[in-house]
Amino acid sequence: MKPTLCTSVFLVALSFNSWAQEVDYDKRNLHIFCASHLKLLSGTIDDGGDEYKALMFMSGVHRDEATGMGATEKHFSDVNTYLKKVRNTSKPKWSSLTSRSKELCFPQS
């Protein structure tokens, strides 16, 4: 391997490694939860109204943040499947998740 190619490969590996170490997985997972939960909630209201638009907008913001932190479609799919299961099987747990969503998923002023 030429020295410049070797150096380039090393720098790319080093950059990737430092990027991977900087991901705050708690924050990423919060964004995945918020994106998924808000999208699921938006499916229960009139899709032309302001509330629907606001939920979809915030869901998109959280999705973009999570994706920027390395979240994949599989992450969103897994959380969506879990949330649908909870919604259909446990009203108390669904209510609890919805309350947490209100606290965590909207910007605080």
CORPEGI-V390678 format. One record per backbone hydrogen bond with DSSP energy under -1.0 kcal/mol. CO is the residue of the C=O (numbers start at 1). NH is the residue of the N-H. If there is no record, write none. Layout:
CO NH
CO NH
//
This chain:
2 6
3 7
4 8
5 9
6 10
7 11
8 12
9 13
10 14
11 15
12 16
13 17
14 18
15 19
16 20
17 21
23 25
24 28
25 29
26 30
27 31
28 32
29 33
30 34
31 35
32 36
33 37
34 38
35 39
36 40
37 41
38 42
41 44
42 45
46 49
49 53
50 54
51 55
52 56
53 57
54 58
55 59
56 60
57 61
58 62
59 63
60 64
61 65
62 66
63 67
64 68
66 71
67 70
72 76
73 77
74 78
75 79
76 80
77 81
78 82
79 83
80 84
81 85
82 86
83 87
84 88
85 89
86 90
90 94
91 95
92 96
93 97
94 98
95 99
96 100
97 101
98 102
99 103
100 104
101 105
//
